[in-house]
Amino acid sequence: MSMLTHLNRRGEASMVDVTDKAVTERSARAESLICMSTEAFVQLCEGQNKKGDVLATARIAGIQAAKKTAELIPLCHPLALTKVQVDFELDRERCGVRVTSLCKLAGRTGVEMEALTAASVAALTIYDMCKAMDPAMEILHTRLAEKLGGKRGLWRRSEAEVAAGNQAPNQEEGDW
């Protein structure tokens, strides 16, 4: 009756049944940006944070978060992820860290939520570890960058924005 996939016939929240879907290789990339004061950024870059290695801790947090997405997002399926990768790019011009995540599996449902959760929690961990130096940090532009697998095949943010008539950000130059 409902066109919404997470509602049953009575309009109640329901996990989507993916039993009959084909097992295919699926992946998703997500990104987030956290900006901070110059002082906090320099401290992070020089490895002088009193709580320890900020980026190593954020990487582990992002990986753990991806694996626990179904515990955090009520209707997500528990997934047997085969790869979770979290990377960081320092943006000196913005005093920011661009967090990127990649999640992969062979399965019946996508891994977009896992990739978004990994990028989000990694950014939150950077915030947690640097908040004593700069409580005014901002986490910006958490978004899906790319997904592969399922009915749609390959989807990329830049292609989708162009198709919708929106100006795609030029990530080569760091425009968000």
Accessible surface in RSA format (square Angstrom, percent):
REM  Atomic radii and reference values for relative SASA: ProtOr
REM  Chains: A
REM  Algorithm: Lee & Richards
REM  Probe-radius: 1.40
REM  Slices: 20
REM RES _ NUM      All-atoms   Total-Side   Main-Chain    Non-polar    All polar
REM                ABS   REL    ABS   REL    ABS   REL    ABS   REL    ABS   REL
RES MET A   1   202.07 104.6 131.18  86.8  70.89 168.8 123.67 105.1  78.40 103.9
RES SER A   2    47.34  40.0  17.48  23.3  29.86  68.8  20.97  44.7  26.37  36.9
RES MET A   3   182.93  94.7 155.58 103.0  27.35  65.1 129.17 109.8  53.76  71.2
RES LEU A   4   117.81  65.6 113.27  81.0   4.54  11.4 115.06  80.8   2.75   7.4
RES THR A   5   101.18  72.0  78.41  79.5  22.77  54.3  71.59  96.2  29.59  44.7
RES HIS A   6    74.44  40.7  73.30  50.9   1.14   2.9  51.49  53.1  22.95  26.7
RES LEU A   7    62.82  35.0  49.44  35.4  13.38  33.6  49.44  34.7  13.38  36.0
RES ASN A   8    41.78  28.8  32.43  31.3   9.35  22.5  28.96  69.7  12.82  12.4
RES ARG A   9   200.16  84.0 184.46  94.0  15.69  37.4  58.48  79.9 141.68  85.9
RES ARG A  10   185.18  77.7 150.10  76.5  35.07  83.5  72.49  99.1 112.68  68.3
RES GLY A  11    46.20  57.0   0.00   N/A  46.20  57.0  22.58  62.0  23.62  52.9
RES GLU A  12    83.55  48.0  78.31  59.2   5.25  12.5  40.48  78.3  43.07  35.2
RES ALA A  13    75.05  69.0  47.41  73.2  27.64  62.9  47.41  66.8  27.64  73.2
RES SER A  14    36.80  31.1  30.32  40.5   6.48  14.9  11.31  24.1  25.49  35.7
RES MET A  15    83.61  43.3  64.74  42.8  18.87  44.9  40.99  34.9  42.62  56.5
RES VAL A  16    39.44  26.0  32.96  29.8   6.48  15.6  37.64  32.7   1.80   4.9
RES ASP A  17   114.49  80.2  84.16  83.8  30.34  71.7  45.17 106.3  69.33  69.1
RES VAL A  18    21.19  13.9  19.38  17.5   1.82   4.4  19.42  16.9   1.77   4.8
RES THR A  19    95.23  67.7  83.44  84.6  11.79  28.1  64.49  86.6  30.75  46.5
RES ASP A  20   145.91 102.2 110.85 110.3  35.06  82.9  42.04  99.0 103.86 103.6
RES LYS A  21    88.38  43.1  78.38  48.1  10.01  23.8  51.78  46.6  36.60  39.0
RES ALA A  22    71.18  65.4  53.50  82.6  17.67  40.2  63.86  89.9   7.31  19.4
RES VAL A  23    83.09  54.7  56.66  51.3  26.44  63.7  56.66  49.2  26.44  71.7
RES THR A  24    52.97  37.7  46.08  46.7   6.89  16.4  52.97  71.1   0.00   0.0
RES GLU A  25   108.04  62.0  95.88  72.5  12.16  29.0  36.26  70.1  71.78  58.6
RES ARG A  26    16.97   7.1  16.95   8.6   0.02   0.1   1.70   2.3  15.27   9.3
RES SER A  27    13.37  11.3  11.33  15.1   2.04   4.7   1.98   4.2  11.39  16.0
RES ALA A  28     0.94   0.9   0.20   0.3   0.73   1.7   0.94   1.3   0.00   0.0
RES ARG A  29   108.90  45.7 108.90  55.5   0.00   0.0  26.20  35.8  82.70  50.1
RES ALA A  30     0.91   0.8   0.00   0.0   0.91   2.1   0.00   0.0   0.91   2.4
RES GLU A  31     1.04   0.6   1.04   0.8   0.00   0.0   0.28   0.5   0.76   0.6
RES SER A  32     0.00   0.0   0.00   0.0   0.00   0.0   0.00   0.0   0.00   0.0
RES LEU A  33     2.61   1.5   2.61   1.9   0.00   0.0   2.61   1.8   0.00   0.0
RES ILE A  34     0.00   0.0   0.00   0.0   0.00   0.0   0.00   0.0   0.00   0.0
RES CYS A  35    23.73  17.9  21.98  24.5   1.75   4.1  16.48  41.7   7.25   7.8
RES MET A  36    15.38   8.0   0.00   0.0  15.38  36.6   5.69   4.8   9.70  12.8
RES SER A  37    45.16  38.2  32.18  43.0  12.98  29.9  43.37  92.4   1.79   2.5
RES THR A  38    90.40  64.3  85.88  87.1   4.51  10.8  58.43  78.5  31.96  48.3
RES GLU A  39   116.55  66.9 106.74  80.8   9.81  23.4  41.99  81.2  74.57  60.9
RES ALA A  40     0.55   0.5   0.12   0.2   0.43   1.0   0.18   0.3   0.37   1.0
RES PHE A  41     7.12   3.6   7.12   4.4   0.00   0.0   7.12   4.3   0.00   0.0
RES VAL A  42    65.02  42.8  64.05  58.0   0.97   2.3  65.02  56.5   0.00   0.0
RES GLN A  43    31.40  17.6  28.12  20.6   3.28   7.8   9.41  20.0  21.99  16.7
RES LEU A  44    13.55   7.5   1.28   0.9  12.27  30.8   1.76   1.2  11.79  31.7
RES CYS A  45    40.50  30.6   7.88   8.8  32.62  76.7   9.79  24.8  30.70  33.1
RES GLU A  46   110.83  63.6  87.59  66.3  23.24  55.3  37.21  72.0  73.62  60.1
RES GLY A  47    59.74  73.7   0.00   N/A  59.74  73.7  32.20  88.4  27.54  61.7
RES GLN A  48   112.96  63.2  99.30  72.6  13.66  32.5  27.46  58.5  85.50  64.8
RES ASN A  49    15.11  10.4   5.83   5.6   9.27  22.3   0.70   1.7  14.41  13.9
RES LYS A  50   202.30  98.7 161.16  98.9  41.14  97.9 112.31 101.1  89.99  95.9
RES LYS A  51   108.24  52.8  75.56  46.4  32.68  77.8  69.74  62.8  38.50  41.0
RES GLY A  52    35.54  43.8   0.00   N/A  35.54  43.8  33.81  92.8   1.73   3.9
RES ASP A  53    95.01  66.6  78.73  78.4  16.28  38.5  36.98  87.0  58.03  57.9
RES VAL A  54     6.59   4.3   3.22   2.9   3.37   8.1   3.22   2.8   3.37   9.1
RES LEU A  55    39.28  21.9  38.73  27.7   0.55   1.4  38.73  27.2   0.55   1.5
RES ALA A  56    38.57  35.5  35.61  55.0   2.96   6.7  37.03  52.2   1.54   4.1
RES THR A  57    57.18  40.7  54.34  55.1   2.84   6.8  39.37  52.9  17.81  26.9
RES ALA A  58     0.00   0.0   0.00   0.0   0.00   0.0   0.00   0.0   0.00   0.0
RES ARG A  59    87.04  36.5  87.04  44.4   0.00   0.0  32.69  44.7  54.36  32.9
RES ILE A  60   104.03  59.2 103.69  77.2   0.34   0.8 104.03  74.9   0.00   0.0
RES ALA A  61    19.69  18.1  15.84  24.4   3.85   8.8  18.11  25.5   1.58   4.2
RES GLY A  62     0.00   0.0   0.00   N/A   0.00   0.0   0.00   0.0   0.00   0.0
RES ILE A  63    50.63  28.8  50.63  37.7   0.00   0.0  50.63  36.5   0.00   0.0
RES GLN A  64    97.32  54.4  97.05  70.9   0.27   0.6  20.12  42.8  77.20  58.6
RES ALA A  65     8.04   7.4   2.74   4.2   5.30  12.1   7.77  10.9   0.28   0.7
RES ALA A  66     1.75   1.6   0.00   0.0   1.75   4.0   0.00   0.0   1.75   4.6
RES LYS A  67   135.22  66.0 105.41  64.7  29.81  71.0  54.84  49.4  80.38  85.6
RES LYS A  68   106.44  51.9 105.54  64.8   0.90   2.1  68.21  61.4  38.23  40.7
RES THR A  69     0.96   0.7   0.52   0.5   0.44   1.0   0.52   0.7   0.44   0.7
RES ALA A  70    28.01  25.8  12.07  18.6  15.94  36.3  12.29  17.3  15.71  41.6
RES GLU A  71   131.96  75.8  93.56  70.8  38.40  91.4  48.53  93.9  83.43  68.1
RES LEU A  72   105.95  59.0  80.19  57.4  25.76  64.8  83.55  58.7  22.41  60.3
RES ILE A  73    63.74  36.3  63.74  47.5   0.00   0.0  63.74  45.9   0.00   0.0
RES PRO A  74   117.47  85.6  88.51  80.7  28.95 105.2  99.37  82.0  18.10 112.5
RES LEU A  75    50.78  28.3  48.08  34.4   2.70   6.8  48.83  34.3   1.95   5.2
RES CYS A  76    19.81  15.0  11.69  13.0   8.11  19.1   7.23  18.3  12.57  13.6
RES HIS A  77    31.75  17.4  28.28  19.7   3.47   8.9  21.77  22.4   9.98  11.6
RES PRO A  78   107.09  78.1  85.75  78.2  21.34  77.6  88.55  73.1  18.54 115.3
RES LEU A  79    43.51  24.2  14.31  10.2  29.21  73.4  18.00  12.6  25.51  68.7
RES ALA A  80    88.47  81.3  68.28 105.4  20.19  45.9  78.45 110.5  10.02  26.5
RES LEU A  81    36.92  20.6   6.49   4.6  30.43  76.5   6.49   4.6  30.43  81.9
RES THR A  82   102.45  72.9  64.61  65.5  37.84  90.2  64.05  86.0  38.40  58.1
RES LYS A  83    89.08  43.5  81.06  49.7   8.02  19.1  47.45  42.7  41.63  44.3
RES VAL A  84    25.60  16.8   6.08   5.5  19.52  47.0   6.08   5.3  19.52  52.9
RES GLN A  85    63.69  35.6  60.41  44.1   3.28   7.8  18.25  38.8  45.44  34.5
RES VAL A  86     1.23   0.8   0.00   0.0   1.23   3.0   0.00   0.0   1.23   3.3
RES ASP A  87    54.74  38.3  54.70  54.4   0.04   0.1  20.45  48.1  34.29  34.2
RES PHE A  88    36.42  18.2   4.03   2.5  32.39  84.3   5.78   3.5  30.64  87.7
RES GLU A  89    96.20  55.2  91.87  69.5   4.33  10.3  37.19  71.9  59.01  48.2
RES LEU A  90    63.84  35.6  41.42  29.6  22.43  56.4  41.42  29.1  22.43  60.3
RES ASP A  91    27.89  19.5  23.31  23.2   4.57  10.8  12.44  29.3  15.44  15.4
RES ARG A  92   164.15  68.9 148.05  75.5  16.10  38.3  67.10  91.7  97.05  58.8
RES GLU A  93   170.52  97.9 131.12  99.2  39.39  93.8  55.13 106.6 115.39  94.2
RES ARG A  94    85.64  36.0  68.87  35.1  16.77  39.9  31.17  42.6  54.47  33.0
RES CYS A  95    19.67  14.9  19.67  21.9   0.00   0.0   2.93   7.4  16.73  18.0
RES GLY A  96     0.00   0.0   0.00   N/A   0.00   0.0   0.00   0.0   0.00   0.0
RES VAL A  97     0.00   0.0   0.00   0.0   0.00   0.0   0.00   0.0   0.00   0.0
RES ARG A  98    41.84  17.6  41.60  21.2   0.24   0.6   7.16   9.8  34.68  21.0
RES VAL A  99     0.00   0.0   0.00   0.0   0.00   0.0   0.00   0.0   0.00   0.0
RES THR A 100    40.48  28.8  39.96  40.5   0.52   1.2  28.64  38.5  11.84  17.9
RES SER A 101     2.97   2.5   0.00   0.0   2.97   6.8   2.19   4.7   0.78   1.1
RES LEU A 102    18.59  10.4  18.37  13.1   0.22   0.6  18.37  12.9   0.22   0.6
RES CYS A 103     0.00   0.0   0.00   0.0   0.00   0.0   0.00   0.0   0.00   0.0
RES LYS A 104    66.52  32.5  66.52  40.8   0.00   0.0  16.59  14.9  49.93  53.2
RES LEU A 105     6.08   3.4   3.27   2.3   2.81   7.1   5.71   4.0   0.37   1.0
RES ALA A 106    69.62  64.0  46.47  71.7  23.15  52.7  46.47  65.4  23.15  61.3
RES GLY A 107    12.04  14.9   0.00   N/A  12.04  14.9  12.04  33.0   0.00   0.0
RES ARG A 108    99.64  41.8  95.45  48.7   4.18  10.0  10.36  14.2  89.28  54.1
RES THR A 109    26.32  18.7  26.04  26.4   0.28   0.7   5.10   6.9  21.22  32.1
RES GLY A 110    19.50  24.1   0.00   N/A  19.50  24.1   5.90  16.2  13.61  30.5
RES VAL A 111     1.58   1.0   0.06   0.1   1.52   3.7   0.06   0.1   1.52   4.1
RES GLU A 112    40.07  23.0  39.99  30.3   0.08   0.2  15.63  30.2  24.44  20.0
RES MET A 113    76.37  39.6  75.72  50.1   0.66   1.6  52.52  44.7  23.86  31.6
RES GLU A 114     6.73   3.9   6.73   5.1   0.00   0.0   1.62   3.1   5.11   4.2
RES ALA A 115     0.00   0.0   0.00   0.0   0.00   0.0   0.00   0.0   0.00   0.0
RES LEU A 116    39.50  22.0  39.22  28.1   0.28   0.7  39.50  27.7   0.00   0.0
RES THR A 117    14.29  10.2   9.94  10.1   4.35  10.4   9.50  12.8   4.79   7.2
RES ALA A 118     0.00   0.0   0.00   0.0   0.00   0.0   0.00   0.0   0.00   0.0
RES ALA A 119     0.00   0.0   0.00   0.0   0.00   0.0   0.00   0.0   0.00   0.0
RES SER A 120    33.03  27.9  32.09  42.8   0.94   2.2  21.77  46.4  11.26  15.8
RES VAL A 121    38.49  25.3  38.49  34.8   0.00   0.0  38.49  33.4   0.00   0.0
RES ALA A 122     0.00   0.0   0.00   0.0   0.00   0.0   0.00   0.0   0.00   0.0
RES ALA A 123     0.00   0.0   0.00   0.0   0.00   0.0   0.00   0.0   0.00   0.0
RES LEU A 124    98.62  54.9  95.01  68.0   3.61   9.1  95.22  66.9   3.40   9.2
RES THR A 125    19.69  14.0  16.65  16.9   3.04   7.2  11.37  15.3   8.32  12.6
RES ILE A 126     0.00   0.0   0.00   0.0   0.00   0.0   0.00   0.0   0.00   0.0
RES TYR A 127    62.22  29.0  62.22  35.4   0.00   0.0  40.71  30.6  21.51  26.5
RES ASP A 128    61.17  42.8  60.72  60.4   0.45   1.1  18.38  43.3  42.79  42.7
RES MET A 129    13.86   7.2  10.63   7.0   3.23   7.7  10.55   9.0   3.31   4.4
RES CYS A 130     1.82   1.4   0.98   1.1   0.83   2.0   1.05   2.7   0.77   0.8
RES LYS A 131    87.11  42.5  84.20  51.7   2.92   7.0  47.31  42.6  39.80  42.4
RES ALA A 132    97.83  89.9  59.06  91.1  38.77  88.2  70.27  99.0  27.56  73.0
RES MET A 133    63.13  32.7  40.02  26.5  23.10  55.0  36.20  30.8  26.93  35.7
RES ASP A 134    13.55   9.5  12.30  12.2   1.24   2.9   1.74   4.1  11.80  11.8
RES PRO A 135    97.57  71.1  84.62  77.1  12.95  47.1  84.85  70.1  12.73  79.1
RES ALA A 136    81.99  75.4  58.55  90.4  23.44  53.3  68.99  97.2  13.00  34.4
RES MET A 137    14.09   7.3   0.00   0.0  14.09  33.5   0.98   0.8  13.11  17.4
RES GLU A 138   104.02  59.7  99.77  75.5   4.25  10.1  27.69  53.6  76.33  62.3
RES ILE A 139    60.33  34.3  31.37  23.4  28.96  69.8  31.37  22.6  28.96  78.6
RES LEU A 140    59.81  33.3  55.51  39.7   4.30  10.8  59.81  42.0   0.00   0.0
RES HIS A 141    80.51  44.0  60.93  42.4  19.58  50.1  41.68  43.0  38.83  45.2
RES THR A 142    58.10  41.3  30.17  30.6  27.93  66.6  24.84  33.4  33.26  50.3
RES ARG A 143    32.58  13.7  28.12  14.3   4.45  10.6  19.93  27.2  12.65   7.7
RES LEU A 144    27.80  15.5  25.54  18.3   2.25   5.7  25.54  17.9   2.25   6.1
RES ALA A 145    20.70  19.0  16.23  25.0   4.47  10.2  16.23  22.9   4.47  11.8
RES GLU A 146    33.04  19.0  33.04  25.0   0.00   0.0   3.46   6.7  29.58  24.1
RES LYS A 147    25.06  12.2  24.88  15.3   0.18   0.4  12.51  11.3  12.56  13.4
RES LEU A 148    73.97  41.2  71.66  51.3   2.31   5.8  71.66  50.3   2.31   6.2
RES GLY A 149    10.25  12.6   0.00   N/A  10.25  12.6  10.25  28.1   0.00   0.0
RES GLY A 150    29.30  36.1   0.00   N/A  29.30  36.1  11.59  31.8  17.71  39.7
RES LYS A 151   209.01 102.0 162.48  99.7  46.53 110.8 115.12 103.6  93.89 100.0
RES ARG A 152   181.36  76.1 153.04  78.0  28.33  67.4  49.88  68.2 131.49  79.7
RES GLY A 153    27.03  33.3   0.00   N/A  27.03  33.3  27.02  74.1   0.01   0.0
RES LEU A 154    78.99  44.0  53.18  38.0  25.82  64.9  53.18  37.3  25.82  69.5
RES TRP A 155    64.74  26.0  62.34  30.2   2.40   5.6  51.77  27.6  12.97  21.0
RES ARG A 156    97.56  41.0  97.13  49.5   0.43   1.0  23.04  31.5  74.52  45.2
RES ARG A 157    51.51  21.6  51.05  26.0   0.46   1.1   3.94   5.4  47.57  28.8
RES SER A 158    51.86  43.8  49.29  65.8   2.57   5.9  30.79  65.6  21.07  29.5
RES GLU A 159    95.43  54.8  86.57  65.5   8.86  21.1  47.56  92.0  47.87  39.1
RES ALA A 160    30.56  28.1  18.34  28.3  12.22  27.8  26.12  36.8   4.44  11.8
RES GLU A 161    25.48  14.6  24.47  18.5   1.01   2.4  10.52  20.3  14.96  12.2
RES VAL A 162   101.22  66.6  89.12  80.7  12.11  29.2  90.68  78.8  10.54  28.6
RES ALA A 163    92.23  84.8  50.02  77.2  42.20  96.0  61.61  86.8  30.62  81.1
RES ALA A 164    73.67  67.7  35.76  55.2  37.91  86.2  48.81  68.7  24.86  65.9
RES GLY A 165    70.11  86.5   0.00   N/A  70.11  86.5  36.54 100.3  33.57  75.2
RES ASN A 166    86.85  59.9  77.80  75.2   9.05  21.8  18.63  44.8  68.22  65.9
RES GLN A 167   168.12  94.0 141.34 103.3  26.78  63.8  61.47 130.8 106.65  80.9
RES ALA A 168    20.02  18.4  11.29  17.4   8.73  19.8  11.29  15.9   8.73  23.1
RES PRO A 169    29.23  21.3  11.67  10.6  17.56  63.8  20.48  16.9   8.75  54.4
RES ASN A 170    63.41  43.7  54.97  53.1   8.44  20.3  25.94  62.4  37.47  36.2
RES GLN A 171    66.26  37.1  50.59  37.0  15.67  37.3  20.31  43.2  45.95  34.9
RES GLU A 172   171.09  98.2 135.16 102.3  35.93  85.5  56.23 108.8 114.86  93.8
RES GLU A 173   130.68  75.0  96.08  72.7  34.59  82.4  41.65  80.6  89.02  72.7
RES GLY A 174    19.88  24.5   0.00   N/A  19.88  24.5  18.18  49.9   1.70   3.8
RES ASP A 175    66.88  46.8  66.62  66.3   0.27   0.6  18.44  43.4  48.44  48.3
RES TRP A 176    42.28  17.0   7.65   3.7  34.63  81.3  17.76   9.5  24.53  39.8
END  Absolute sums over single chains surface
CHAIN  1 A    10371.2       8196.9       2174.4       5628.0       4743.2
END  Absolute sums over all chains
TOTAL         10371.2       8196.9       2174.4       5628.0       4743.2
